[in-house]
Amino acid sequence: MLNLASRDDVGQSDTDLMTLIETIEALSATRTISEVAEVVRKAARKVSGADGIAFVLRDQGQCWYFDEDAIGPLWKGKRFPLTACISGWAMLNRQTVIIPDIYKDDRIPHDAYRPTFVKGLVMTPVRMEDPVAAIGAYWAEEHVPAPEIVKKLQVIARATASALESGRLHDSLVDARHHGTFLLQELDHRVKNTLAIVQSISRQTLRASHSPEAFAEVFENRILALSQAHELLTRRAWGRAQLHDILDKALAPFSTDLTDRFDIVGPAVTFSAETSVSVHMTLHELAVNAAKHGALSTPEGRVVLRWTVDEAATPPMLTLAWREVDGPPVAGKPERRGFGVSMIERGLARDLGGKATLDFTPQGVVYTLRAPLSQRMSLAA
Amino acid sequence: MKSSKVMIVEDEALVAMMVEDMLGDLGCEIAGSFGAVDDALAWLGSGDPTPDGAVLDVNIGGEMVFPVAEALREQGVPFVFATGYGDLPRKGFESIEVIAKPINVGALRKAVDGFQSGEEQDA
C-alpha cells in the first residue's frame, strides 16, 4: 500500500513537472499578450487544481483582469484601481498572498466577490522585483493550498515574466526592423536624387570643357560644393538651413576671412533641404565666376550681398542682390552661356518660383533674385 | 519627323536642366519646365498649345505630381514618370512608364519615341 501510494505520488509529481516544463516551453513560443494569457490560465489551473484562474495585467494605476479560466465568471475585462483589489495589493507589495477565507480578510473588496464563487485564493505577482501582472488561483471552498502548489504557481509566474519580456523584445525588434527598412528606402531615394544631380553636373560641365583637365577642375569643385551643401543638410537632420550658414560654407573656399571680401547684410532666412542645395550651388557658381573674371580675381575687389523681405506684399517677397565692386572692368556678357550662368540665372529662381537676372555692368557683375516666400524659403522664426 | 514639344515637371533645378539638355539632344523642344505642381497646372489650364508629351518627377517639393498627371490624361497628352523612388505606389497610373533616376538617356529616348508616334502611353 505504502509503496503503491508513493509510486502514485511520484507519478503525480512527474506529471506536474512535465506540465511545468511544457508550460515554460509554450510560454517561450508566445508572441502576444493574448497567447501568454491563454497558456497561463490553462497551465495554472492544471497545476493548482483550483476552481478558477485569473490573469491580471498591471495597466498604469489599474489592475486589468485580462483573461480567466474558471467554473463561474470572475472579472474578465474589468479594471479596478491597484489599491482596491488583492491583485493590486500583491503587485504593490511584491509578494504572493494566500487568503483561505476572503470574507475574513479586510484587503478584499467583498462586494466585488459576492457575485462570484470565490471563497479562498492565492495571488502571485509576475516579475517579483517590479510586477507587471499577477496570477490569481481561486477556490470555491475555504482553502489553504499546499506549499508546493504555491511554489508551482510562482514558477509559472516567473516563466510568464520572461515570456512578457521576450514578447516586448520581439515587438521592439519588429519595430526597429520596420524603421530600418523605411530609413533604407529613404536613403535609396536621396542617394538616387543626389546621383541625378551629379549626373547633371558632369554632363553639363563636360559640354562646356575644352580639355579633360579643365573638366576635372571644374567638375571636382562643383562636387565639393555639392558635398558641402549635403554636410549642412546632414548636420540639420535634413531640416531647414539658414542662408547665413549656407553663405559661410559656400563662400569659405574663396576667402580666408569672409568679412574681408564679402559684405553681407540681411535678415535670417531659411530654406527647405532641397532648395538649400540650389542656393549653395548658385552661390558657388557666382563665387567661381567672381574668382575667375570678376571682383574676387583682384586683391581689391569685394562682393556686396544684400537681401530684404517685403512683408507687406502678398505673398511676402524677397529681393536679394549680389553686387561685385572694386573689381576689374567688365567687358560685357560672355558669349557662351555655360552651365554656371544657366544655374545662376535659372536654378534658384525656378526652385523658388521667382525671377533672377545676371547683369554684366561695367562696374561689376550684379545678380538679382526676386522670389516670393513659401514653404521652400521663409523668414526664420 | 517634326520635333516634339515636351513639358517637364521637376523640382530639382539641376536635374531639370539636365532633362532639358537631354531632350534637346533628342531633338525635342521644351514646351515648358516647371518646379511646382501649381505652376504646371496653371500653365496646362491657360490654353497654351498642348505639349506632345511630358516627363514628370513624382515628388515635387513634398507635393505629389498626380494632379498634373490627371490633367495631362484629360487632355490626351502622353507622359512618363521620372523618379528615384523604386516602387512608389501609383494608384490609377500603374500602366505609366517609370524612368529611374539617375536618368538613362536610352530610356528617355524610348519615351520620346512614344510621344512622337502619338502612341497612347496610358494604355
Interface residues (C-beta under 8 A of the other chain):
Chain A: Q185 D188 H189 R190 V191 K192 N193 L195 A196 I197 V198 Q199 S200 I201 R203 Q204 R207 S272 E274 T275 V277 S278 M281 F339 S342 M343 R346 G347 L348 R350 D351 G353 Q375 R376
Chain B: D11 E12 A13 L14 V15 A16 M17 M18 D21 M22 S33 G35 A36 D39 G61 G62 G84 Y85 G86 A100 K101 P102 I103
